[in-house]
Amino acid sequence: MAMEQDYQAGAARSLSAMFDTREDADRAVARLKEVGIADVVLTGEENGGYSVDTAPGVTDRDRGFFESIGDFFFPEEDRYAYAEGLNRGGYLVTVSNVPENMYDRALDILDDEGAVDLDARESEWRSQGWQGYTGAGAATGAAVGSTFADRDVTATDRDLTDRNLRGGEHIDVVEERLSVAKRETDAGRVRVRSYVREIPVEQDVDLRSETVQVQRRPVDRPAETGAFEERTIEAREYRETPVVSKDARVVEEIDLSKNVESRTETVRDTVRKTEVEIEDERTAIDRDVDSTIDRTVDRNLTDRDDTFR
């Protein structure tokens, strides 16, 4: 999972991601350059891959990795995590000066090509004994967080402890709060388009026609008066022909409408919380003395209250 950094200087935006294999890292670098993002740096080219060359503890190689990423504006705790990932054989891809319109694209490329979840990886390292960044007192380049060693208490130690207590030194207990926002995403569209096409049709129709027939037959009868006058008779023929007309009718209506539904979705993630571990290295005699003093003070206060009453 790629990590995001926003820097105010020049409104620059940067991304960084750890990869377990050189092939994944090279593929991510190549894709970033293909889309026009040129300010890409690959750290750990000589590594053999994650967990191939693990060198626990504070070594010169640790310091070398820590110093090699010193030019990047990482938060201190991230710098220690990246140095540990490089020390364990991983590869770090850092993208600087990402244009605003290419930021999401660059983030997707790093995630698609197999960027590791650094938070989960840190949890794995801590279960193996890695302590991570412990504050300003951590040694540069170390796998940081040395444990308490048995040693004699000197006057200098007591002076430093007393001075810290008088100065009001404290440890903040910090926890993350999960905040879930919402955004609209394009889920596709429905488009209805009308067009005209011609469909061949046919229909049978009965047609009637009238024809005139001329018949001549021989007869023998006396002629009537005026038989020699001129006469004319006529008859017309009729026939039916098809007459085609078209009537446009609306046979269906199509509407587009939206149904709005609400659903509840459970968002699962992890948040970090500072845990405080108190180490009491006093001897049993010291604790007994403290308990005796506390009981004596309580008894004296009780006796004084009784006297006043």
C-alpha positions as CSV (number, residue, x, y, z in Angstrom):
1,M,0.0,0.0,0.0
2,A,1.6,3.3,-1.1
3,M,2.2,6.0,1.6
4,E,1.2,9.6,0.9
5,Q,3.2,12.7,1.9
6,D,2.1,16.3,1.3
7,Y,4.8,19.0,1.5
8,Q,4.1,22.7,1.6
9,A,7.2,23.8,-0.2
10,G,6.1,24.5,-3.7
11,A,2.9,22.6,-3.1
12,A,4.8,19.4,-3.9
13,R,3.2,16.0,-3.4
14,S,5.1,12.8,-3.0
15,L,4.4,9.1,-2.7
16,S,6.5,6.2,-1.5
17,A,6.0,2.5,-1.5
18,M,7.9,-0.7,-0.5
19,F,8.0,-3.7,-2.8
20,D,9.1,-7.3,-2.0
21,T,10.6,-8.1,-5.5
22,R,12.7,-6.1,-7.9
23,E,10.3,-7.1,-10.7
24,D,7.4,-5.4,-9.0
25,A,9.4,-2.3,-8.3
26,D,10.8,-2.0,-11.8
27,R,7.3,-2.5,-13.3
28,A,5.9,0.3,-11.0
29,V,8.7,2.6,-12.1
30,A,8.2,1.9,-15.7
31,R,4.5,2.5,-15.6
32,L,5.0,5.8,-13.7
33,K,7.3,7.0,-16.4
34,E,5.0,5.9,-19.1
35,V,2.3,8.2,-17.8
36,G,4.7,11.1,-17.6
37,I,5.9,11.1,-14.0
38,A,9.7,11.3,-14.3
39,D,10.8,12.1,-10.7
40,V,11.0,8.5,-9.5
41,V,13.8,7.0,-7.4
42,L,14.4,3.3,-6.8
43,T,16.4,2.5,-3.6
44,G,17.8,-1.0,-2.8
45,E,18.8,-2.0,-6.4
46,E,21.5,-4.4,-4.9
47,N,19.0,-6.2,-2.7
48,G,18.0,-9.8,-3.5
49,G,14.4,-9.5,-2.5
50,Y,12.4,-9.4,0.7
51,S,13.7,-11.7,3.4
52,V,16.6,-13.0,1.2
53,D,19.2,-11.1,3.1
54,T,18.0,-10.3,6.6
55,A,20.6,-8.7,8.9
56,P,18.9,-8.0,12.3
57,G,20.5,-5.5,14.7
58,V,22.5,-2.3,14.2
59,T,24.9,-2.8,11.3
60,D,26.8,-0.6,8.9
61,R,24.3,-1.7,6.2
62,D,21.4,-0.4,8.4
63,R,23.0,3.0,8.6
64,G,23.8,2.9,4.9
65,F,20.1,2.4,4.1
66,F,19.0,5.0,6.6
67,E,21.4,7.6,5.1
68,S,20.5,6.7,1.5
69,I,16.9,7.9,2.1
70,G,18.0,10.9,4.1
71,D,17.3,13.3,1.2
72,F,13.6,12.5,1.2
73,F,11.2,14.4,3.4
74,F,9.9,11.3,5.3
75,P,8.5,11.5,8.9
76,E,11.2,10.1,11.2
77,E,9.1,7.0,12.1
78,D,8.6,6.2,8.4
79,R,12.3,6.6,7.7
80,Y,13.1,3.9,10.2
81,A,10.5,1.6,8.8
82,Y,11.8,2.1,5.2
83,A,15.4,1.5,6.3
84,E,14.3,-1.8,8.0
85,G,12.4,-2.9,4.9
86,L,15.5,-2.2,2.7
87,N,17.7,-4.0,5.2
88,R,15.4,-7.0,4.9
89,G,15.9,-7.1,1.1
90,G,13.0,-5.0,-0.1
91,Y,12.9,-2.1,-2.6
92,L,11.7,1.5,-2.0
93,V,10.1,3.5,-4.8
94,T,9.8,7.2,-4.1
95,V,7.9,9.6,-6.4
96,S,8.4,13.3,-5.9
97,N,6.7,16.4,-7.3
98,V,3.6,14.5,-8.4
99,P,1.2,16.8,-10.4
100,E,-2.2,17.2,-8.8
101,N,-4.0,15.7,-11.8
102,M,-1.7,12.7,-11.8
103,Y,-1.7,12.0,-8.0
104,D,-4.5,9.4,-7.9
105,R,-3.1,7.7,-11.1
106,A,0.3,7.4,-9.5
107,L,-1.2,6.0,-6.2
108,D,-3.2,3.4,-8.2
109,I,-0.1,2.3,-10.1
110,L,1.9,1.7,-7.0
111,D,-0.9,-0.2,-5.4
112,D,-1.7,-2.3,-8.5
113,E,2.0,-3.3,-8.9
114,G,2.1,-4.9,-5.4
115,A,3.1,-2.2,-2.9
116,V,3.2,-3.8,0.6
117,D,1.0,-2.8,3.5
118,L,3.7,-1.1,5.6
119,D,1.6,-1.0,8.8
120,A,1.0,-4.7,8.6
121,R,4.7,-5.3,7.8
122,E,5.7,-3.2,10.9
123,S,3.5,-5.3,13.1
124,E,5.2,-8.5,11.7
125,W,8.6,-7.0,12.4
126,R,7.7,-6.0,16.0
127,S,6.5,-9.5,16.7
128,Q,10.0,-10.6,15.7
129,G,11.7,-8.2,18.1
130,W,12.1,-5.0,16.0
131,Q,11.2,-2.0,18.1
132,G,11.0,0.7,15.4
133,Y,11.3,4.5,15.9
134,T,11.5,5.4,19.6
135,G,12.0,9.2,19.4
136,A,14.8,11.7,19.4
137,G,17.1,9.4,21.4
138,A,17.2,6.7,18.8
139,A,20.5,6.0,17.2
140,T,20.8,7.0,13.5
141,G,20.4,4.0,11.1
142,A,19.7,1.5,13.9
143,A,16.8,-1.0,13.9
144,V,16.1,1.4,16.8
145,G,14.8,0.9,20.3
146,S,17.5,-0.7,22.5
147,T,16.3,-2.5,25.6
148,F,17.3,-1.6,29.2
149,A,20.6,-3.2,30.1
150,D,21.6,-4.0,33.7
151,R,24.0,-1.4,34.9
152,D,25.0,0.4,38.1
153,V,23.2,3.6,39.0
154,T,25.6,6.5,39.1
155,A,25.3,10.0,40.5
156,T,25.0,11.3,36.9
157,D,22.1,9.0,36.3
158,R,20.3,10.3,39.4
159,D,20.9,13.9,38.4
160,L,19.5,13.3,34.9
161,T,16.5,11.5,36.3
162,D,15.8,14.3,38.9
163,R,16.2,17.0,36.3
164,N,13.7,15.3,34.0
165,L,11.2,15.0,36.7
166,R,11.6,18.6,37.8
167,G,11.2,19.7,34.1
168,G,7.8,18.0,33.9
169,E,8.8,15.4,31.4
170,H,5.9,13.2,30.2
171,I,4.9,10.6,27.7
172,D,1.9,11.2,25.5
173,V,-0.6,8.4,25.1
174,V,-1.8,8.8,21.5
175,E,-4.5,6.9,19.7
176,E,-6.0,7.2,16.2
177,R,-9.6,7.9,15.5
178,L,-11.3,6.3,12.5
179,S,-13.1,8.8,10.4
180,V,-15.1,7.5,7.4
181,A,-16.2,9.9,4.7
182,K,-18.2,9.3,1.5
183,R,-17.7,10.2,-2.1
184,E,-19.8,9.5,-5.2
185,T,-18.4,7.3,-7.9
186,D,-19.6,6.6,-11.4
187,A,-21.3,3.2,-11.5
188,G,-22.3,3.2,-15.2
189,R,-25.2,4.6,-17.1
190,V,-28.5,3.5,-18.9
191,R,-29.1,5.1,-22.3
192,V,-32.3,4.7,-24.3
193,R,-32.0,5.7,-28.0
194,S,-34.8,5.5,-30.6
195,Y,-34.1,5.0,-34.4
196,V,-36.3,4.1,-37.4
197,R,-36.0,0.9,-39.5
198,E,-38.3,-0.4,-42.3
199,I,-40.0,-3.7,-41.9
200,P,-41.5,-5.5,-44.9
201,V,-45.2,-6.4,-44.4
202,E,-47.9,-7.9,-46.6
203,Q,-51.7,-8.2,-46.4
204,D,-54.3,-10.0,-48.6
205,V,-57.2,-7.9,-50.0
206,D,-60.2,-9.0,-52.0
207,L,-60.7,-6.9,-55.2
208,R,-63.9,-6.9,-57.4
209,S,-63.9,-6.2,-61.2
210,E,-66.8,-5.8,-63.7
211,T,-66.4,-6.7,-67.4
212,V,-68.7,-6.1,-70.4
213,Q,-69.4,-9.0,-72.6
214,V,-70.8,-8.5,-76.2
215,Q,-73.0,-11.4,-77.4
216,R,-74.5,-11.8,-80.9
217,R,-77.3,-14.4,-81.6
218,P,-79.3,-15.0,-84.7
219,V,-83.1,-14.3,-84.6
220,D,-86.1,-14.1,-87.1
221,R,-89.0,-11.8,-86.2
222,P,-90.8,-8.9,-87.8
223,A,-89.0,-5.6,-87.6
224,E,-90.7,-2.9,-85.5
225,T,-91.5,0.6,-86.6
226,G,-88.4,2.8,-86.5
227,A,-86.1,-0.2,-86.8
228,F,-83.9,1.8,-89.1
229,E,-83.3,4.6,-86.7
230,E,-79.7,5.1,-85.4
231,R,-79.3,4.0,-81.7
232,T,-76.3,3.7,-79.3
233,I,-76.0,1.7,-76.1
234,E,-73.0,1.5,-73.9
235,A,-71.9,-0.2,-70.7
236,R,-68.8,0.7,-68.5
237,E,-66.4,-1.7,-66.9
238,Y,-65.3,-1.2,-63.3
239,R,-62.5,-2.8,-61.2
240,E,-61.2,-2.3,-57.7
241,T,-57.5,-1.5,-57.1
242,P,-55.7,-1.5,-53.7
243,V,-55.3,1.9,-52.0
244,V,-52.5,1.9,-49.3
245,S,-52.5,4.4,-46.5
246,K,-50.4,4.4,-43.2
247,D,-51.5,5.5,-39.8
248,A,-48.8,6.1,-37.1
249,R,-49.9,4.9,-33.6
250,V,-48.0,5.1,-30.3
251,V,-47.8,1.6,-29.0
252,E,-45.4,1.9,-26.0
253,E,-43.8,4.5,-23.7
254,I,-40.3,4.2,-22.2
255,D,-39.4,6.4,-19.2
256,L,-36.1,6.7,-17.3
257,S,-36.3,7.1,-13.5
258,K,-34.0,6.7,-10.5
259,N,-34.6,4.6,-7.4
260,V,-32.5,5.8,-4.4
261,E,-31.6,3.2,-1.9
262,S,-29.7,3.5,1.3
263,R,-27.5,0.7,2.7
264,T,-25.3,0.3,5.7
265,E,-21.8,-0.9,5.0
266,T,-19.3,-1.8,7.7
267,V,-15.8,-0.3,7.2
268,R,-13.0,-2.3,8.7
269,D,-9.6,-0.9,9.2
270,T,-6.9,-0.6,11.9
271,V,-6.0,2.3,14.1
272,R,-2.8,2.8,16.1
273,K,-2.7,3.5,19.8
274,T,0.2,4.2,22.1
275,E,0.6,1.6,24.9
276,V,2.6,2.5,28.0
277,E,4.7,-0.1,29.7
278,I,6.1,0.8,33.1
279,E,9.2,-1.0,34.3
280,D,9.7,-0.9,38.1
281,E,13.4,-1.9,38.7
282,R,13.4,-1.1,42.4
283,T,14.3,-3.8,44.9
284,A,11.7,-5.4,47.2
285,I,13.2,-3.4,50.1
286,D,12.6,-0.1,48.3
287,R,9.0,-1.0,47.7
288,D,8.5,-2.1,51.3
289,V,10.0,1.2,52.5
290,D,7.6,3.1,50.3
291,S,4.7,1.1,51.5
292,T,5.7,1.7,55.2
293,I,6.0,5.5,54.6
294,D,2.6,5.6,52.9
295,R,1.0,3.7,55.8
296,T,2.7,6.0,58.4
297,V,1.6,9.1,56.6
298,D,-2.0,7.8,56.4
299,R,-1.9,6.9,60.2
300,N,-0.6,10.3,61.2
301,L,-3.2,12.1,59.1
302,T,-5.9,9.9,60.7
303,D,-4.6,10.6,64.3
304,R,-4.5,14.3,63.6
305,D,-8.1,14.3,62.3
306,D,-9.2,12.5,65.5
307,T,-7.5,15.1,67.7
308,F,-9.2,17.9,65.9
309,R,-12.6,16.2,66.3
